[in-house]
Amino acid sequence: MRYVAVLLAAVPLAACATSQPMDPDVAERVAGADGACNAAAAAQLVGQSATPALGARALELTGARTLRWGPPDSAMTMDYRQDRVNVFYDRQMRVERITCG
């Protein structure tokens, strides 16, 4: 019984835990526009190599808040998020298409 009382007393303290600071680049995007994605703005990236730099550029161009890579032959969830850009690439790591959602 005493163990349960101690455990229940500690639960509210969990809400006081600190988290790691957000990356400044991410914080700037989150604080910016509404985050709605515009895939047409990143059409120029199709055919280029899928790299972290290209992913960052896709976020910048589309205005999206999150990036999801679409590797070849992979299953992906069908949930729609207006603030997400999807970058699909082939086995040679070349971007095939960029969509939102």
RASULWO-V302367 format. One record per backbone hydrogen bond with DSSP energy under -1.0 kcal/mol. NH is the residue of the N-H (numbers start at 1). CO is the residue of the C=O. If there is no record, write none. Layout:
# RASULWO-V302367
nh = [NH;NH]
co = [CO;CO]
This chain:
# RASULWO-V302367
nh = [5;6;7;8;9;10;11;14;16;17;27;28;29;30;31;37;38;41;42;43;45;46;47;48;50;55;56;57;58;59;60;61;62;63;65;66;68;70;81;84;85;86;87;88;89;90;93;95;96;97;99;101]
co = [1;2;3;4;5;6;7;11;13;14;23;24;25;26;27;82;62;38;39;40;42;43;95;45;93;51;52;53;54;55;56;57;58;59;83;83;85;87;101;81;66;99;68;97;70;94;90;48;88;88;86;84]
